[in-house]
């Protein structure tokens, strides 16, 4: 399967984040697997995992199901150093270690290694659970490509608004208020970088897909963090 990384990010110098195999990870001590995470799903073992997609050049592209070994996190402004981030993540027994942070335009993102044994359904439950942590500002999954590369859903997505009588910024203002997302920057009169957080109606992938289907939106896709497994 061919994976398309957002072309607008290259054209307009928006970061497509790249991290190599992370030898300098920070382990979280005394990790114990949380049995409460598994119990609600034991009776639902036959339910298939959700298949995710995004849009590129007007076509729907498959990402598959979420990767079961790692998620992507950012923390609130009060969590301003690595040790505090480790402490915040350590509240959850399904997180084993944090990788080196990756800077987006609007957040510091941490790859978080998950305890072995989770399936894709349980990863989605883990994401919902960790968003209840007041110290966590954003959480999103990774997806694995056919070539073994990992694509993490950053907190940002790019939106292009079609021309019209109403200014593009006004179009996005209404949509951002409805979805609790924010405009990070304007790359041109019609092209914008936007961001999601845990209070938004979804992560950046879900928000890009939502925006894509709205009137006056010509293009919307998430920005990806490109990583190798820790």
Order of alpha helices (4+ residues) and beta strands (2+ residues): alpha-beta-beta-alpha-beta-beta-beta-alpha-beta-beta-alpha-beta-beta-alpha-beta-beta-alpha-beta
